[in-house]
Amino acid sequence: MGMVGGGPGAFIGAIHRVAAQLDGQIELVGGAFSSDPGKSRDTGTALFLDPTRVYGSYTEMMEKESALPADRRMDLVSIVTPNHLHFEPARLAMESGFHVVLDKPIAFSLEEALRLKEISEKTKRLCCLTHTYAGYPMVKEARYQVAAGHLGAIRKVYVEYPQGWLSNALEKEENKQASWRTDPARSGIAGCMGDIGTHAFHLAEYVSGLKVSHLCAELGTFVKGRRLDDDGAVLLRFNNGATGVLMATQVAAGEENNIRIRVYGEKGGLEWQQQDNNTLLLKWPDRPAQACRAGAAYLSPSSLHNSRTPSGHPEGYLEAFANHYRNFALTLQAMMPNEKPTAEWLDFPTIDDGIRGMAFIENVVRSASSETKFIPFETVVPV
């Protein structure tokens, strides 16, 4: 694996590196870690990489890596840059013959996301999108419980992602993470909804197995002078007639990252939250609730495949992140001798999930500025 971004001051780059290498399926061999060649070189030195494979730009990396012998060149590129620097490195990587791992959201706009799908299909290069929370074993168990029909026809979906770290104007205090996330030129047309609302949206569709067909959104900005939303709520309608509510905020002072989902069907319900990520609560109208625990033998094959330790030994965010990398790596390795990946290996977010995420952002912004109560969920670029 090569990496674009993740240099000094980066938050998510180090997490990607740990996650990618956790299972021994992927080795970091090089990267263009910063637009500043000196900073890129320093990062490579700190990571004990071969200096000849630490590059001053991603264009240099793609050119020189693609010229290496097949048994030496990198197989995939992990892109961990701000949103406005997703598309071009991903495009060039695919066109240079490399598979891609992208942090979410997949691009700066829906148009870019749709173009990436075209490039992926043309080049036959795959893309994994790191919607972290779908990697938790008990989230996969929740998806299984719904798909197996244990809850019956789904009626209600509630998903929330409360954060409090942007309750104050950190972007004015030279906070690197706050600075780009609140800048329309680097983040895109949405702030909170693009940053964490997309996670909540993906989780809702992933667990329920449904697709949002219509939505009604309200966006707000509480911190004076902030140029993008820091709070919002969305009413959802799904393609089977179910309804739901999505809440995302970054100004809930004192909150950390307790993303939470509840799904209710005609036979029962379920609840999962990140602060107790090893537990999935199943709720029934005619008997006590069940607390299912990660790693237990009674869980589904998908959940057990994505667990590493016996029950009672907590696994968390890094392992959930690593599940996407491992499943992606196993899929790529299976494809090399033209074998068929298993269903468990193929269980990672793709470009199609990225397109849905970008469409969510653009539809939410459109709805919030519209006088129409509900609008259709569109996945095409308006003419």
C-alpha positions as CSV (number, residue, x, y, z in Angstrom):
1,M,0.0,0.0,0.0
2,G,1.0,3.6,-0.7
3,M,-0.6,6.5,1.1
4,V,-1.6,10.0,0.0
5,G,-1.8,12.4,2.9
6,G,-1.5,11.5,6.6
7,G,1.6,13.6,7.3
8,P,2.4,15.9,10.3
9,G,-0.7,17.1,12.1
10,A,-3.0,14.7,10.4
11,F,-5.6,12.8,12.5
12,I,-7.0,10.0,10.3
13,G,-3.7,9.0,8.5
14,A,-2.2,7.2,11.5
15,I,-5.5,5.4,12.1
16,H,-5.5,4.2,8.5
17,R,-2.0,2.9,8.8
18,V,-2.7,1.0,12.0
19,A,-5.9,-0.4,10.6
20,A,-4.3,-1.5,7.3
21,Q,-1.5,-3.3,8.9
22,L,-3.3,-4.9,11.9
23,D,-3.9,-8.3,10.2
24,G,-0.7,-8.7,8.3
25,Q,-2.5,-8.6,5.0
26,I,-1.2,-5.1,3.9
27,E,2.3,-3.6,4.1
28,L,2.9,0.2,3.8
29,V,5.7,0.6,1.3
30,G,5.6,4.3,0.5
31,G,3.7,7.4,0.2
32,A,3.3,11.1,-0.6
33,F,2.4,12.2,2.9
34,S,2.2,15.9,2.4
35,S,2.2,18.5,-0.4
36,D,5.4,19.8,1.3
37,P,8.1,17.4,0.1
38,G,10.1,18.0,3.3
39,K,7.2,17.0,5.5
40,S,6.6,14.0,3.4
41,R,10.2,12.9,3.7
42,D,10.1,13.4,7.5
43,T,7.0,11.2,7.8
44,G,8.6,8.5,5.7
45,T,11.7,8.6,7.9
46,A,9.5,8.3,11.0
47,L,7.8,5.3,9.5
48,F,11.1,3.6,8.6
49,L,10.2,3.5,4.9
50,D,12.7,3.2,2.0
51,P,13.6,6.8,1.2
52,T,13.4,6.1,-2.5
53,R,9.7,5.4,-2.1
54,V,8.8,8.5,-0.2
55,Y,7.5,11.1,-2.7
56,G,7.1,14.8,-2.9
57,S,3.7,14.6,-4.6
58,Y,1.1,12.0,-5.4
59,T,1.7,12.4,-9.1
60,E,5.3,11.5,-8.7
61,M,4.3,8.5,-6.6
62,M,1.9,7.2,-9.2
63,E,4.4,7.7,-12.0
64,K,7.3,6.0,-10.3
65,E,5.4,3.2,-8.6
66,S,3.7,2.2,-11.9
67,A,7.2,2.0,-13.5
68,L,8.4,-0.6,-10.9
69,P,8.3,-4.3,-11.6
70,A,4.9,-5.9,-10.9
71,D,6.3,-7.8,-7.9
72,R,7.6,-4.6,-6.3
73,R,5.1,-1.9,-7.0
74,M,2.3,-1.1,-4.7
75,D,-1.1,-2.7,-5.2
76,L,-3.4,-0.1,-3.7
77,V,-3.4,3.5,-2.6
78,S,-5.0,4.8,0.6
79,I,-6.1,8.5,0.3
80,V,-6.5,10.3,3.6
81,T,-6.7,13.9,2.5
82,P,-9.4,16.6,3.0
83,N,-12.5,16.2,0.8
84,H,-11.4,18.5,-2.0
85,L,-8.3,16.3,-2.6
86,H,-10.0,13.0,-3.0
87,F,-11.0,12.8,-6.6
88,E,-7.7,13.6,-8.5
89,P,-5.5,11.2,-6.5
90,A,-8.2,8.5,-6.8
91,R,-8.6,9.1,-10.5
92,L,-4.9,9.0,-11.2
93,A,-4.4,5.9,-9.0
94,M,-7.0,3.9,-10.8
95,E,-5.8,5.1,-14.2
96,S,-2.2,4.1,-13.1
97,G,-3.4,0.6,-12.3
98,F,-3.9,0.8,-8.5
99,H,-6.9,0.0,-6.3
100,V,-8.0,2.7,-3.9
101,V,-9.1,3.1,-0.3
102,L,-10.8,6.4,0.3
103,D,-11.8,8.2,3.5
104,K,-15.4,9.4,3.4
105,P,-17.1,11.3,1.9
106,I,-15.9,9.8,-1.3
107,A,-15.5,13.1,-3.1
108,F,-16.1,16.8,-3.1
109,S,-19.4,16.5,-5.0
110,L,-21.9,14.0,-6.4
111,E,-20.6,14.7,-9.9
112,E,-17.0,13.7,-8.9
113,A,-18.4,10.5,-7.2
114,L,-20.2,9.5,-10.4
115,R,-17.1,10.1,-12.4
116,L,-15.1,7.9,-10.1
117,K,-17.5,5.1,-10.7
118,E,-17.1,5.4,-14.4
119,I,-13.3,5.4,-14.0
120,S,-13.4,2.4,-11.7
121,E,-15.5,0.4,-14.2
122,K,-13.3,1.4,-17.1
123,T,-10.0,0.6,-15.3
124,K,-11.4,-2.4,-13.4
125,R,-9.9,-1.0,-10.2
126,L,-11.8,-1.4,-7.0
127,C,-12.5,1.2,-4.3
128,C,-13.1,0.7,-0.6
129,L,-14.7,3.6,1.3
130,T,-14.0,3.7,5.0
131,H,-17.4,4.1,6.7
132,T,-15.9,2.8,9.9
133,Y,-19.0,2.0,11.9
134,A,-20.2,-0.6,9.4
135,G,-17.0,-2.5,10.3
136,Y,-18.1,-3.3,13.9
137,P,-18.9,-7.0,14.5
138,M,-22.2,-6.2,16.2
139,V,-23.3,-3.8,13.5
140,K,-22.8,-6.7,11.1
141,E,-24.9,-8.8,13.5
142,A,-27.6,-6.1,13.4
143,R,-27.6,-6.2,9.6
144,Y,-27.9,-10.0,9.8
145,Q,-30.8,-9.9,12.2
146,V,-32.8,-7.6,9.9
147,A,-31.9,-9.5,6.7
148,A,-32.9,-12.8,8.3
149,G,-36.3,-11.4,9.0
150,H,-36.1,-11.8,12.7
151,L,-37.5,-8.3,13.2
152,G,-40.1,-8.7,10.5
153,A,-40.9,-5.9,8.0
154,I,-39.0,-2.7,9.1
155,R,-41.1,0.2,10.1
156,K,-38.9,2.7,11.9
157,V,-35.2,3.7,11.8
158,Y,-33.7,6.2,14.2
159,V,-30.0,7.1,13.9
160,E,-28.0,9.8,15.6
161,Y,-24.5,11.1,15.8
162,P,-23.9,13.7,18.5
163,Q,-20.5,15.4,18.8
164,G,-19.6,18.5,20.8
165,W,-16.0,19.3,19.7
166,L,-17.1,22.2,17.5
167,S,-19.2,23.9,20.1
168,N,-16.7,26.8,19.9
169,A,-15.0,28.4,16.9
170,L,-11.9,26.2,16.9
171,E,-11.4,27.0,13.3
172,K,-10.3,30.5,14.4
173,E,-7.7,29.0,16.8
174,E,-5.6,27.4,14.1
175,N,-7.0,24.0,14.8
176,K,-6.1,22.0,11.6
177,Q,-9.0,19.6,11.8
178,A,-11.6,22.3,12.5
179,S,-10.2,24.6,9.9
180,W,-10.7,22.4,6.8
181,R,-14.0,20.8,8.0
182,T,-15.6,24.3,8.3
183,D,-14.2,25.6,5.0
184,P,-16.5,25.3,2.0
185,A,-13.5,25.3,-0.4
186,R,-12.1,22.2,1.2
187,S,-15.1,20.4,2.8
188,G,-17.8,21.0,0.2
189,I,-21.3,22.3,0.5
190,A,-22.0,20.8,4.0
191,G,-20.1,20.7,7.3
192,C,-21.6,18.6,10.0
193,M,-23.8,16.6,7.6
194,G,-20.9,15.9,5.3
195,D,-18.5,15.0,8.1
196,I,-20.7,12.8,10.4
197,G,-24.2,12.9,8.9
198,T,-22.9,10.7,6.0
199,H,-21.8,8.1,8.6
200,A,-25.3,8.1,10.2
201,F,-26.9,7.9,6.8
202,H,-24.7,4.9,5.7
203,L,-25.4,3.1,9.0
204,A,-29.1,3.5,8.5
205,E,-29.1,2.0,5.1
206,Y,-26.5,-0.7,5.9
207,V,-28.3,-2.1,8.9
208,S,-31.8,-1.8,7.6
209,G,-31.0,-3.0,4.1
210,L,-33.3,-0.3,2.8
211,K,-32.8,2.7,0.6
212,V,-33.9,6.3,1.4
213,S,-36.4,7.4,-1.2
214,H,-37.4,10.8,0.2
215,L,-36.2,13.2,2.8
216,C,-37.0,16.5,4.6
217,A,-34.0,18.3,6.1
218,E,-33.2,21.2,8.4
219,L,-29.7,22.5,8.7
220,G,-28.4,25.1,11.2
221,T,-25.2,26.9,12.2
222,F,-25.0,27.9,15.9
223,V,-21.4,29.2,16.1
224,K,-21.3,32.8,14.9
225,G,-19.3,33.3,11.7
226,R,-19.1,29.6,10.8
227,R,-19.6,29.2,7.1
228,L,-21.1,25.6,7.1
229,D,-23.7,23.8,9.1
230,D,-22.8,22.5,12.5
231,D,-26.2,20.9,13.3
232,G,-29.0,19.3,11.5
233,A,-31.9,16.8,11.4
234,V,-33.5,14.8,8.6
235,L,-36.8,13.1,8.3
236,L,-36.4,9.9,6.2
237,R,-38.7,7.8,4.1
238,F,-37.5,4.4,2.9
239,N,-38.3,2.4,-0.2
240,N,-40.4,-0.1,1.7
241,G,-42.6,2.6,3.3
242,A,-40.7,2.7,6.6
243,T,-39.9,6.1,8.1
244,G,-37.0,7.4,10.2
245,V,-35.2,10.3,11.8
246,L,-31.5,11.2,11.4
247,M,-29.8,13.6,13.7
248,A,-26.2,14.9,13.5
249,T,-24.7,17.7,15.4
250,Q,-21.2,18.9,16.3
251,V,-22.3,21.4,18.9
252,A,-23.8,19.1,21.6
253,A,-21.3,20.3,24.2
254,G,-19.8,17.4,26.2
255,E,-20.7,14.7,23.7
256,E,-17.9,12.6,22.1
257,N,-18.7,10.1,19.3
258,N,-21.6,8.0,20.4
259,I,-23.2,7.2,17.1
260,R,-26.3,5.2,17.8
261,I,-29.0,3.3,15.7
262,R,-32.3,1.8,16.6
263,V,-34.4,-0.2,14.1
264,Y,-37.9,-1.4,14.7
265,G,-39.9,-4.0,12.7
266,E,-43.3,-5.6,13.1
267,K,-41.8,-8.4,15.3
268,G,-39.2,-6.6,17.3
269,G,-36.4,-4.0,17.4
270,L,-32.7,-3.6,17.9
271,E,-30.3,-1.0,19.3
272,W,-26.6,-0.5,19.0
273,Q,-24.3,2.4,20.1
274,Q,-20.6,2.9,19.8
275,Q,-20.0,3.6,23.5
276,D,-21.0,-0.1,24.1
277,N,-20.0,-1.4,20.7
278,N,-19.6,-5.0,21.8
279,T,-23.3,-5.3,22.7
280,L,-26.3,-5.5,20.4
281,L,-29.6,-5.2,22.2
282,L,-32.6,-7.1,20.6
283,K,-36.0,-6.1,21.9
284,W,-39.2,-8.2,21.8
285,P,-42.8,-7.5,22.6
286,D,-43.4,-10.8,24.3
287,R,-40.2,-11.6,26.2
288,P,-37.2,-9.9,27.8
289,A,-34.7,-8.1,25.8
290,Q,-31.6,-10.0,24.7
291,A,-28.1,-8.5,25.0
292,C,-25.9,-10.2,22.3
293,R,-22.2,-9.9,22.8
294,A,-19.4,-9.8,20.3
295,G,-17.3,-12.9,19.8
296,A,-20.0,-15.3,21.1
297,A,-20.5,-18.6,19.2
298,Y,-24.2,-17.9,18.6
299,L,-23.6,-15.0,16.3
300,S,-23.8,-14.9,12.5
301,P,-20.8,-15.9,10.3
302,S,-20.4,-12.2,9.2
303,S,-20.1,-11.0,12.8
304,L,-17.7,-13.8,13.8
305,H,-15.6,-13.2,10.7
306,N,-15.1,-9.6,11.8
307,S,-14.2,-10.5,15.4
308,R,-10.6,-11.2,16.5
309,T,-10.8,-12.0,20.2
310,P,-12.9,-14.2,22.4
311,S,-16.0,-12.7,23.9
312,G,-15.4,-10.4,26.9
313,H,-12.2,-9.0,25.3
314,P,-13.2,-5.6,23.9
315,E,-12.6,-4.7,20.3
316,G,-13.2,-1.2,19.1
317,Y,-12.7,1.6,16.6
318,L,-9.4,0.5,15.2
319,E,-10.5,-3.0,14.7
320,A,-13.7,-1.9,13.0
321,F,-11.5,0.2,10.7
322,A,-9.2,-2.7,10.1
323,N,-12.1,-4.9,9.1
324,H,-12.7,-2.9,6.0
325,Y,-9.0,-3.0,5.1
326,R,-8.7,-6.8,5.7
327,N,-11.9,-7.6,3.7
328,F,-10.7,-5.4,0.9
329,A,-7.2,-7.0,0.9
330,L,-8.7,-10.5,1.0
331,T,-10.9,-9.6,-2.0
332,L,-8.0,-8.2,-4.0
333,Q,-5.9,-11.3,-3.2
334,A,-8.7,-13.6,-4.3
335,M,-9.0,-11.7,-7.6
336,M,-5.4,-12.0,-8.5
337,P,-5.6,-15.8,-9.3
338,N,-9.2,-15.1,-10.6
339,E,-10.9,-16.7,-7.6
340,K,-14.3,-15.7,-6.2
341,P,-14.1,-13.7,-2.9
342,T,-16.5,-14.9,-0.2
343,A,-19.5,-12.9,0.9
344,E,-17.7,-11.9,4.1
345,W,-14.7,-10.6,2.2
346,L,-16.9,-8.5,-0.1
347,D,-18.6,-6.8,2.9
348,F,-16.9,-3.4,2.7
349,P,-18.3,0.0,1.6
350,T,-17.8,0.7,-2.2
351,I,-18.1,3.5,-4.7
352,D,-21.9,2.9,-4.8
353,D,-22.0,3.7,-1.1
354,G,-19.9,6.8,-1.7
355,I,-22.4,7.9,-4.4
356,R,-25.3,7.5,-2.0
357,G,-23.4,9.5,0.6
358,M,-22.7,12.4,-1.8
359,A,-26.3,12.3,-2.9
360,F,-27.4,12.4,0.7
361,I,-25.3,15.6,1.3
362,E,-26.6,17.3,-1.8
363,N,-30.3,16.3,-1.2
364,V,-30.1,17.5,2.4
365,V,-28.7,20.9,1.4
366,R,-31.4,21.1,-1.3
367,S,-34.2,20.2,1.0
368,A,-33.0,22.5,3.8
369,S,-33.2,25.5,1.4
370,S,-36.5,24.4,-0.2
371,E,-40.0,25.3,0.8
372,T,-41.1,21.8,-0.2
373,K,-41.6,19.5,2.8
374,F,-40.3,16.2,1.4
375,I,-38.2,15.9,-1.8
376,P,-37.2,12.8,-3.7
377,F,-33.8,11.3,-3.0
378,E,-32.0,11.9,-6.3
379,T,-28.7,10.2,-7.2
380,V,-28.1,12.1,-10.5
381,V,-26.5,15.6,-10.9
382,P,-29.3,18.2,-11.6
383,V,-29.1,19.6,-15.1
